[in-house]
């Protein structure tokens, strides 16, 4: 992606009116409800294994980021309530069809509030929204580590030179928030040139070539922030983008074709700021502060296991098929599939999206294979805002002047399409490193 596109996005951030943030105020939280559809249609398998079908998970990070997932409807997919996984079995020489629909209620700091922090930190490097007494020991222990040698020797000097030239002071004179946001700007927009690849790169390769995509950049950023003692982590999941141009895009990975509707897999960095806990510094695709994000997890691991990546590639070579991943806001989901969820309408949507047909025929389709789960009611005691209340009272939609331009949408399209392959390959390797190989992502 060109420097011009990043600069346009940066200017869009700075266009946000500055408002005073009173130290000690509660972090404003907005909650939204989404429906996540993941359908797998395998025409032929060369292996016989138990595989996982991915979905956002129950997730909590600090006091202000919380996500609850409730299974709504499953066909030929087994849900394990103990570990929250969705699995299915493939048989060598046969096909498979199945899907899941999950309700995802996600609460995060207000997008407007998060955006405002980024804006003010970039405008004033000494800006401290809350007294900085230091980081809690448990947070520091888990999210700060000894940075990679090549980051210390190469990235740190380059960042400090850029920081001094840009602001006229060294990072030692800046607040934690400003260092974090400026480091994100430097890594995402200055130091590394965006370049999508079919597999994640090592820290050494990214720094030496100064090229990488979202997960590559995020791993370098986490290492850089550790140098300054700032806790950070990489969030993995799906960024929801309800914009023209994201209705449907297709990405092949070996013999599996991925079809995404209004979303894309993404990785970005969250930083811990005293007084406000975890905030997004995603200056690449605007997760949380511009677009909603559905979490599959978070990780502080910045290593790349080449063996696990190759195993993922082999898996995609062993199966022929298509996977559809779609995200809907609650109102749109109800309009498309009914308030009580009409499975036949879901079937039509899947068929039309995958093969352009409403035919109900599927390879090896049999609900007796694993079973069909009827719609379930949420038993969660946590109360979140409905999509109607969210849109009316806690809207995360930016004002008209902040709506993305066609150029901005194309820029983010390039980011997401480019990272699809890399993120698909590392989702399970990064988040479930200790699981056996057969529990793999398709």
C-alpha positions as CSV (number, residue, x, y, z in Angstrom):
1,X,0.0,0.0,0.0
2,X,1.4,3.4,-0.9
3,X,2.5,6.0,1.6
4,X,-0.2,8.3,0.1
5,X,-3.0,6.0,1.2
6,X,-1.7,5.8,4.8
7,X,-1.2,9.6,4.9
8,X,-4.9,10.0,3.9
9,X,-5.9,7.7,6.7
10,X,-3.8,9.6,9.1
11,X,-5.3,13.0,8.0
12,X,-8.7,11.5,8.5
13,X,-7.8,10.7,12.1
14,X,-6.5,14.2,12.7
15,X,-9.7,15.7,11.3
16,X,-11.6,14.5,14.4
17,X,-12.4,17.4,16.7
18,X,-10.3,17.4,19.8
19,X,-12.2,17.4,23.1
20,X,-10.9,17.4,26.6
21,X,-10.8,14.0,28.3
22,X,-11.2,14.3,32.1
23,X,-8.7,12.2,34.0
24,X,-10.3,9.5,36.1
25,X,-13.6,9.3,34.1
26,X,-15.0,5.9,33.3
27,X,-14.1,4.4,30.0
28,X,-17.3,4.7,27.7
29,X,-18.2,1.2,26.5
30,X,-20.4,0.4,23.5
31,X,-22.0,-3.0,22.9
32,X,-23.1,-4.5,19.6
33,X,-24.7,-7.7,18.5
34,X,-23.6,-9.6,15.4
35,X,-24.3,-13.0,13.9
36,X,-21.4,-15.0,12.6
37,X,-22.0,-17.6,9.8
38,X,-19.3,-20.1,8.9
39,X,-20.1,-22.7,6.3
40,X,-17.9,-25.4,4.9
41,X,-18.6,-27.2,1.6
42,X,-16.0,-29.9,0.8
43,X,-16.4,-31.6,-2.5
44,X,-13.6,-34.1,-1.9
45,X,-11.2,-35.0,0.9
46,X,-8.0,-36.9,0.7
47,X,-7.8,-37.2,4.5
48,X,-9.9,-38.6,7.3
49,X,-9.6,-36.3,10.3
50,X,-11.4,-34.3,12.9
51,X,-11.3,-30.6,12.0
52,X,-12.3,-27.4,13.7
53,X,-14.6,-24.8,12.2
54,X,-13.6,-21.4,13.4
55,X,-15.8,-18.9,15.3
56,X,-15.3,-15.9,17.6
57,X,-15.0,-17.1,21.2
58,X,-16.0,-16.0,24.6
59,X,-13.4,-13.5,25.3
60,X,-12.4,-10.9,28.0
61,X,-9.5,-8.6,28.0
62,X,-9.3,-6.3,31.0
63,X,-12.5,-4.5,32.3
64,X,-13.8,-3.0,29.1
65,X,-13.4,-5.6,26.3
66,X,-15.8,-8.5,26.6
67,X,-17.3,-10.8,24.1
68,X,-20.0,-13.5,24.5
69,X,-20.8,-16.2,21.9
70,X,-24.0,-18.1,21.9
71,X,-24.6,-21.0,19.4
72,X,-27.8,-20.4,17.5
73,X,-28.0,-23.1,14.8
74,X,-25.6,-25.8,13.7
75,X,-25.8,-28.3,10.9
76,X,-23.5,-31.3,10.9
77,X,-21.2,-29.5,13.3
78,X,-20.5,-30.7,16.8
79,X,-20.3,-28.1,19.6
80,X,-18.2,-28.9,22.6
81,X,-19.5,-26.9,25.5
82,X,-16.5,-27.6,27.6
83,X,-13.9,-25.9,25.4
84,X,-16.3,-23.9,23.2
85,X,-15.0,-25.5,19.9
86,X,-16.9,-26.5,16.8
87,X,-15.7,-29.6,15.0
88,X,-16.6,-31.9,12.2
89,X,-15.2,-35.1,10.6
90,X,-14.1,-35.5,7.1
91,X,-13.7,-38.9,5.4
92,X,-11.2,-39.8,2.7
93,X,-12.8,-40.0,-0.7
94,X,-16.0,-38.2,0.4
95,X,-17.4,-34.7,0.7
96,X,-18.9,-32.8,3.5
97,X,-21.3,-30.0,4.1
98,X,-22.1,-28.2,7.4
99,X,-22.3,-24.8,9.0
100,X,-22.7,-22.9,12.2
101,X,-24.5,-19.7,13.1
102,X,-23.4,-18.0,16.3
103,X,-24.7,-14.9,18.1
104,X,-21.8,-12.6,19.1
105,X,-22.3,-9.9,21.6
106,X,-19.1,-7.7,21.8
107,X,-18.4,-4.8,24.1
108,X,-15.4,-2.6,23.6
109,X,-14.3,1.0,24.4
110,X,-16.3,3.5,22.4
111,X,-14.9,3.9,18.9
112,X,-15.2,7.7,19.1
113,X,-13.4,7.7,22.5
114,X,-10.6,5.4,21.3
115,X,-10.2,7.5,18.1
116,X,-10.0,10.6,20.2
117,X,-7.1,9.2,22.3
118,X,-5.2,8.3,19.2
119,X,-5.8,11.8,17.8
120,X,-4.7,13.6,20.9
121,X,-1.6,11.4,21.4
122,X,-0.4,12.1,17.9
123,X,-1.0,15.8,18.3
124,X,0.8,16.1,21.6
125,X,3.5,13.6,22.7
126,X,3.3,14.6,26.3
127,X,-0.5,14.1,26.5
128,X,-1.3,12.0,29.5
129,X,-5.1,11.3,29.8
130,X,-4.6,9.8,33.3
131,X,-1.8,9.9,35.8
132,X,0.8,7.3,34.9
133,X,1.7,5.5,38.1
134,X,3.1,2.6,36.2
135,X,1.7,-0.7,35.1
136,X,0.1,-3.4,37.4
137,X,2.7,-6.1,38.1
138,X,0.6,-8.9,36.6
139,X,0.0,-7.0,33.4
140,X,3.7,-6.1,33.1
141,X,4.7,-9.7,33.7
142,X,2.4,-11.2,31.1
143,X,2.6,-8.5,28.4
144,X,6.1,-7.2,28.5
145,X,9.1,-9.3,27.6
146,X,12.7,-8.9,26.6
147,X,12.5,-7.6,23.0
148,X,14.0,-9.3,20.0
149,X,17.7,-8.4,19.4
150,X,17.1,-7.2,15.9
151,X,14.3,-4.9,17.0
152,X,16.6,-3.4,19.7
153,X,19.5,-3.0,17.2
154,X,17.6,-1.8,14.2
155,X,14.0,-0.7,14.8
156,X,14.6,1.2,18.1
157,X,17.3,3.5,16.7
158,X,15.2,4.1,13.5
159,X,12.1,4.9,15.6
160,X,13.9,7.2,18.0
161,X,15.5,9.1,15.0
162,X,12.1,9.5,13.4
163,X,10.4,10.5,16.6
164,X,13.0,13.2,17.3
165,X,12.8,14.5,13.8
166,X,9.0,14.5,13.9
167,X,8.4,15.9,17.4
168,X,11.7,17.5,18.4
169,X,12.1,15.4,21.5
170,X,13.0,11.9,22.4
171,X,10.5,9.2,23.4
172,X,11.9,9.6,27.0
173,X,9.9,12.9,27.1
174,X,6.7,11.3,25.9
175,X,3.8,9.7,27.7
176,X,3.1,5.9,27.5
177,X,0.1,6.6,25.3
178,X,2.0,8.8,22.8
179,X,4.9,6.4,22.6
180,X,2.5,3.6,21.8
181,X,0.5,5.5,19.2
182,X,3.6,7.0,17.6
183,X,5.2,3.5,17.5
184,X,2.1,2.2,15.8
185,X,2.2,5.0,13.3
186,X,6.0,4.4,12.7
187,X,5.7,0.6,12.2
188,X,2.5,0.6,10.2
189,X,3.1,3.6,8.1
190,X,6.8,4.5,8.0
191,X,9.2,1.7,8.7
192,X,7.5,-1.3,7.0
193,X,6.1,-1.3,3.5
194,X,2.9,-3.3,3.3
195,X,3.4,-6.5,1.2
196,X,1.1,-9.4,1.5
197,X,2.5,-12.9,1.5
198,X,1.2,-16.5,1.6
199,X,2.8,-17.1,5.0
200,X,3.9,-15.1,8.0
201,X,7.5,-14.0,8.1
202,X,10.0,-14.1,10.9
203,X,10.9,-11.0,12.8
204,X,14.3,-11.0,11.3
205,X,13.0,-11.2,7.7
206,X,10.4,-8.4,8.3
207,X,13.0,-6.1,9.8
208,X,15.7,-6.8,7.3
209,X,13.4,-6.5,4.2
210,X,11.1,-3.9,5.9
211,X,8.2,-5.5,4.2
212,X,5.2,-7.4,5.7
213,X,1.5,-7.5,6.2
214,X,-0.8,-7.0,9.3
215,X,0.4,-9.9,11.4
216,X,4.1,-9.2,10.5
217,X,3.8,-5.6,11.3
218,X,1.9,-6.3,14.6
219,X,4.6,-8.7,15.8
220,X,7.3,-6.1,15.2
221,X,5.2,-3.4,17.0
222,X,4.7,-5.7,20.1
223,X,8.5,-6.2,20.2
224,X,9.1,-2.4,20.0
225,X,6.6,-1.6,22.7
226,X,8.2,-4.2,25.0
227,X,11.5,-2.2,24.7
228,X,9.7,0.8,26.2
229,X,8.1,-1.4,28.9
230,X,4.6,-0.9,27.5
231,X,2.3,-3.9,27.7
232,X,0.8,-4.9,24.4
233,X,-0.8,-7.9,22.7
234,X,-2.0,-9.0,19.3
235,X,-5.7,-9.4,18.7
236,X,-6.8,-12.0,16.2
237,X,-10.2,-12.3,14.6
238,X,-12.5,-10.6,12.1
239,X,-12.9,-6.9,11.3
240,X,-16.4,-6.1,10.3
241,X,-16.6,-3.6,7.4
242,X,-20.1,-2.8,6.2
243,X,-18.9,-0.8,3.2
244,X,-19.5,-1.0,-0.5
245,X,-16.8,-3.3,-2.0
246,X,-16.9,-5.7,0.9
247,X,-20.2,-7.5,-0.1
248,X,-18.1,-10.5,-1.2
249,X,-14.5,-11.2,-2.0
250,X,-12.8,-14.5,-2.7
251,X,-9.4,-15.7,-1.8
252,X,-8.0,-19.2,-2.8
253,X,-5.6,-21.0,-0.5
254,X,-4.3,-24.1,-2.2
255,X,-7.4,-26.2,-2.9
256,X,-9.7,-24.3,-0.5
257,X,-11.5,-21.2,-1.6
258,X,-12.5,-18.7,1.1
259,X,-15.5,-16.4,0.6
260,X,-15.9,-13.4,2.9
261,X,-19.0,-11.3,3.3
262,X,-18.5,-7.8,4.9
263,X,-15.5,-9.0,6.9
264,X,-11.9,-10.2,6.7
265,X,-9.5,-11.9,9.1
266,X,-7.1,-9.5,10.7
267,X,-4.5,-9.0,13.3
268,X,-3.8,-5.8,15.2
269,X,-2.2,-4.5,18.4
270,X,-3.9,-3.4,21.6
271,X,-1.9,-1.5,24.3
272,X,-2.4,-1.2,28.0
273,X,-2.6,2.4,29.1
274,X,-2.7,3.2,32.9
275,X,-6.2,4.3,33.9
276,X,-7.9,3.2,30.6
277,X,-6.6,-0.3,30.2
278,X,-6.6,-1.8,26.7
279,X,-7.0,0.4,23.6
280,X,-6.6,-0.3,19.9
281,X,-3.7,1.3,18.0
282,X,-4.7,-0.3,14.7
283,X,-3.7,2.4,12.2
284,X,-3.8,-0.2,9.4
285,X,-7.5,-1.2,9.3
286,X,-9.0,0.8,12.2
287,X,-10.2,-2.1,14.3
288,X,-12.4,-1.0,17.3
289,X,-11.7,2.7,16.8
290,X,-13.2,2.7,13.3
291,X,-14.7,-0.7,12.5
292,X,-16.0,-3.3,15.0
293,X,-13.9,-6.4,15.6
294,X,-14.9,-10.0,16.6
295,X,-12.2,-11.7,18.6
296,X,-10.9,-15.2,18.2
297,X,-8.3,-14.5,20.8
298,X,-5.1,-12.6,21.6
299,X,-1.5,-13.6,21.8
300,X,1.8,-12.2,22.9
301,X,3.7,-14.8,20.9
302,X,5.7,-13.1,18.1
303,X,7.5,-16.2,16.9
304,X,6.7,-18.1,13.7
305,X,6.7,-21.9,13.6
306,X,7.6,-22.8,10.1
307,X,6.6,-26.4,10.7
308,X,3.1,-25.5,11.8
309,X,2.7,-23.2,8.8
310,X,3.7,-26.0,6.4
311,X,1.2,-28.3,8.1
312,X,-1.5,-25.8,7.5
313,X,-0.6,-25.5,3.9
314,X,-0.6,-29.3,3.6
315,X,-4.1,-29.4,5.1
316,X,-5.4,-27.0,2.4
317,X,-3.8,-29.2,-0.2
318,X,-5.6,-32.2,1.1
319,X,-9.1,-30.8,0.8
320,X,-11.1,-29.5,-2.1
321,X,-13.9,-27.1,-1.1
322,X,-15.2,-23.7,-0.2
323,X,-15.6,-22.0,3.1
324,X,-18.0,-19.0,3.6
325,X,-17.5,-16.6,6.5
326,X,-20.1,-13.9,6.8
327,X,-20.9,-11.4,9.6
328,X,-24.2,-9.6,10.0
329,X,-25.5,-7.0,12.3
330,X,-28.5,-8.1,14.3
331,X,-31.2,-6.2,12.4
332,X,-29.9,-7.3,9.0
333,X,-29.6,-10.9,10.1
334,X,-33.3,-10.8,11.2
335,X,-34.4,-9.3,8.0
336,X,-32.6,-11.9,5.9
337,X,-33.3,-15.1,8.0
338,X,-36.2,-14.2,10.3
339,X,-36.3,-13.4,14.0
340,X,-36.6,-17.1,14.9
341,X,-34.0,-18.1,12.3
342,X,-35.3,-19.9,9.2
343,X,-32.8,-22.6,8.3
344,X,-34.1,-22.8,4.7
345,X,-33.3,-19.2,4.1
346,X,-29.8,-19.7,5.5
347,X,-29.4,-22.7,3.1
348,X,-30.4,-20.5,0.2
349,X,-27.9,-17.8,1.2
350,X,-25.1,-20.3,1.5
351,X,-25.8,-21.9,-1.8
352,X,-26.2,-18.6,-3.7
353,X,-23.0,-17.3,-2.2
354,X,-20.9,-20.4,-2.8
355,X,-22.2,-21.6,-6.2
356,X,-24.7,-19.1,-7.4
357,X,-27.6,-21.5,-7.0
358,X,-30.4,-22.0,-4.5
359,X,-30.2,-25.8,-4.9
360,X,-30.4,-27.6,-1.6
361,X,-28.1,-30.4,-2.8
362,X,-24.8,-30.7,-1.0
363,X,-22.0,-33.2,-1.0
364,X,-22.5,-35.9,1.6
365,X,-25.3,-33.8,3.2
366,X,-26.9,-35.7,6.0
367,X,-28.1,-34.3,9.3
368,X,-27.6,-37.7,10.9
369,X,-23.8,-37.5,10.4
370,X,-23.4,-35.3,13.5
371,X,-26.8,-33.8,14.0
372,X,-28.6,-30.6,13.8
373,X,-28.8,-28.2,16.7
374,X,-32.0,-26.2,17.0
375,X,-31.9,-22.5,17.8
376,X,-30.9,-21.9,21.4
377,X,-31.8,-19.2,23.9
378,X,-29.0,-17.3,25.6
379,X,-28.7,-18.1,29.3
380,X,-26.0,-15.4,29.8
381,X,-26.8,-13.1,32.7
382,X,-24.7,-10.3,31.2
383,X,-26.8,-7.6,29.7
384,X,-25.6,-5.8,26.6
385,X,-27.1,-3.1,24.4
386,X,-29.2,-4.3,21.5
387,X,-28.3,-3.2,18.0
388,X,-31.1,-0.7,18.0
389,X,-30.0,0.9,21.3
390,X,-26.4,0.8,20.2
391,X,-27.1,2.6,17.0
392,X,-29.3,5.2,18.6
393,X,-27.5,5.9,21.9
394,X,-23.9,4.7,21.5
395,X,-23.3,4.9,17.8
396,X,-19.8,4.1,16.6
397,X,-20.6,5.5,13.2
398,X,-18.3,8.5,12.5
399,X,-19.8,11.8,11.3
400,X,-20.4,12.3,7.7
401,X,-17.0,14.1,7.3
402,X,-15.3,11.1,8.7
403,X,-16.9,8.5,6.4
404,X,-14.3,6.6,4.4
405,X,-13.7,7.9,0.9
406,X,-13.6,5.4,-2.0
407,X,-9.8,5.7,-1.9
408,X,-9.8,4.8,1.8
409,X,-12.1,1.8,1.2
410,X,-9.8,0.6,-1.5
411,X,-6.8,0.9,0.8
412,X,-8.4,-1.2,3.5
413,X,-9.7,-3.7,0.9
414,X,-6.1,-4.1,-0.1
415,X,-5.0,-4.7,3.5
416,X,-7.6,-7.3,4.3
417,X,-7.5,-9.2,1.0
418,X,-3.7,-9.3,1.3
419,X,-3.7,-10.7,4.8
420,X,-6.4,-13.3,4.3
421,X,-3.9,-16.1,3.4
422,X,-1.4,-15.3,6.2
423,X,-4.0,-15.0,8.9
424,X,-5.8,-18.1,7.9
425,X,-2.6,-20.1,8.2
426,X,-1.6,-18.8,11.6
427,X,-4.9,-18.6,13.4
428,X,-4.7,-22.0,14.9
429,X,-0.9,-22.1,15.1
430,X,-0.8,-18.9,17.1
431,X,-3.9,-19.3,19.3
432,X,-4.0,-23.1,19.8
433,X,-0.3,-24.1,19.6
434,X,-0.8,-26.9,22.1
435,X,-3.6,-28.6,20.3
436,X,-3.0,-31.8,18.3
437,X,-2.6,-31.4,14.6
438,X,-6.0,-32.9,13.7
439,X,-7.7,-30.0,15.5
440,X,-6.8,-27.7,12.7
441,X,-8.5,-24.8,10.9
442,X,-10.1,-25.3,7.6
